[in-house]
Amino acid sequence: MIKKYPRTMMAIHWITLIAVATAYITSGNPLKDPQLGTIHLLSGGTVFVLFCLRCIAFLLLHKDFPKNEIINKLQNFLFKTVKVLLYALLMIVPVSGYLALSSIADSYSLLGQNVYVIESLYGDFYLGDIHQVLGNVFVSLVGFHACAALFHHFFLKDNVLKSMI
């Protein structure tokens, strides 16, 4: 029998993927295209909320996670490094997006509600490039993570991928 991740973690994992993909597809200056900007900000905010929920779920459920065999030191290093980077970027990319918005807008309306922006950041410097680079690094890591899962499934023939489905 395949030991799976708790359903809560699986749901957070896959909903996060959808939110990240949506944020990536709708990226750009939210002031130039308000409709795409709204979708981008909502999906980025969703990523941040899901990150917080993921951390809580991890603390409560990590004892129920499947124990996957580590083949060698390189695999162990890659697993730990990518995991730390993914978790860090799940927090840093949405926060950098909020700071980027604050650097280009002295006010912003999202679904008819004013979004609090940090006024002291407005106009001094543009943080959007940093947010974009971090987002691209994050999406690249997500791709590496997906390739690793497929490698496990098709070449190592273990249950790493099946444990999250």
N, C-alpha and C positions, 0 to 999 in steps of 0.2 A: 504494500500500500504506500502511496506517495504521501509524504508529510508535506502539507501545504501551509502557507502563511495564513494567519487569521484573516477572515473575510474583511474585517475592518481595514487591515493593512493593504489587502489586495484592492479594495475599493479606492482607498486614498491614492495608491500607486497609479492606477489606471485613470482616475479622474484628473490627477496631476498631469499625466501625459497629455490628456486632451486640453487642459488649461494652458500648458506650456506650448503645445502646437498652435493653439489659437493665438496666444500672445505673440509667438514668432511670426505667424502668417500676417498678423495685423500690425506689425511693428512699423515705426516711423514717427514723425512728429505729430502728436495728437492735436496740435493747433491747426495744422494744414488740412487734415481730414477728420473732422469731429466724430463722424460715425465710426470709422476705424479706430480712432483714438479712444472712444468710449469702450469698444470691444476690447482693445488692448489693455486699457487700465482695469477693466473689470476682470479680465482673465489674469492679469498680473497680480491683482489683489487676491484673486482666488488661489493662485499659486502660494502666496504668502500665508493665507489662512490655512490652506492644506498642509503647508510646512509645519505650522504650529500644531495642528491636529496630529500630524505624523509623529512629531516629537512626543506628544502626550501618549499616543497609541504605542509608540516604541517603548516608552517607560513602563507602560502597563502590560504589554503583550510580548516583550522580547523573549521571555522564557518559552513561549509557544512557537517560536520561529524554527523552521527546519535547520538542521545542522548539515551544511554542505561540506563535502570533503574538499580539502585544499590539497592540490597535487604537489606543488612545489613552492619554494620561497618566492619566486617571481610572481606566481599566481596570487599568493597571499599578499604580497606588496601591492600589486595592481588592484586587487579587491579592496584593500583598506584605503588606498590612496584615492581611487575613484569614488568610493562611498563617502569619504570625508569631503572631497571636492563637490560632489553632487549635493550633499546636505548643506554645505556652506553656500553654494550658489543658489540653492532653493530659497535661502534667506537674503543673500546679498543682491541678487539681480532685481527682485521686486523693490527692495529698499533703494537701490541705486536708481531705479525707474522713478520712484517718488521724488528723490532728490533732483533728478534730471527735470522732471516736471516743474518742480519749485524753481529751478534755475531759468526757465523760459516763460513762466506764467506768474503774474502777480495774483491771479485768481483763476479758478477753473471750475466749471459746472459739469457735474456728472449725474446724469439722469435727473436733472432739475435741482440737484443739491450742490451747494458750494463745497468743494473739496478744500480742506485746510492745506495751504501751501506755506512753506517756510520762507517768509518774506525776505529774510536776510540773505537768502541765496539768489534771489531774483536779479538777473542782469549782470552779476559780477563775473560769472564764468559759466560756460555751457558744459553740463555733465552728461548730456545725451550720448556723446561718443564713448564715454566710459561704460555707460549702461549697455550700449550696443555691443561693444567688445566683450563684456562679461556675458551678455546673452548668447553671443556666438560661441564663446568657449563652453558655456553651459550646454547648448544644443549639440555641440561636437562631442562632449562627454556623454550625453544621453545616447547619441549614436554609437559610441564606443561600448557603452553599457548594453545596448540592444545587440550589438555584434557579439559581445561576450556571451550573452544568453543564448544566442543562436549557435555559437561555437560549442557551448556546453551541450545543447540539444542534439545537434547533428554529428559532431565529431567525438565528444566525450561520452555521449549517450547517457548522461546522468539526468537527474530530475530538477535541475536548477530552474529551467524555464517552466516546467510543469508545476512547480511549487508556487508560482505566482499567477497561474491561470485557473 
